Amino acid sequence: QVQLVESGGGLVQPGESLKLSCAASGRISSSNTMGWYRQVPGKQRELVAIITTGGSTNYADSVKGRFTISRDNAKKTVSLQMNSLKPEDTARYYCNFKNTGAMTTYWGQGTQVTVSS
């Protein structure tokens, strides 16, 4: 089992920044992928950004150039720096974890990000 605890959501105005963090604990292998997904009511959960233990990243086109994902392998944490936020970034953001080669994907409880003037 892997437990994920997210923090950092909130209400911001368009153009402002916010940083999300997620800490993982439990059965964590030396090779894994951590990341962030988001979901709005009535829509499917979508990829925001993911990062491997080796530092390889993948971003949704809609956030490229504005969001930066990073991780601390020693602390087993992943962060998402979100700049130039737009109203369309409003969603519940979920931390995601998967050990390489494993079948199970773990999710955090989510943290709400609201971008509104």
Secondary structure as GFF3:
##gff-version 3
##sequence-region A 1 117
A	DSSP	beta_strand	2	7	.	.	.	ID=ss1
A	DSSP	beta_strand	10	12	.	.	.	ID=ss2
A	DSSP	beta_strand	18	26	.	.	.	ID=ss3
A	DSSP	beta_strand	32	39	.	.	.	ID=ss4
A	DSSP	beta_strand	46	52	.	.	.	ID=ss5
A	DSSP	beta_strand	57	59	.	.	.	ID=ss6
A	DSSP	three_ten_helix	61	63	.	.	.	ID=ss7
A	DSSP	beta_strand	67	72	.	.	.	ID=ss8
A	DSSP	beta_strand	77	82	.	.	.	ID=ss9
A	DSSP	three_ten_helix	87	89	.	.	.	ID=ss10
A	DSSP	beta_strand	91	99	.	.	.	ID=ss11
A	DSSP	beta_strand	106	107	.	.	.	ID=ss12
A	DSSP	beta_strand	111	115	.	.	.	ID=ss13
###
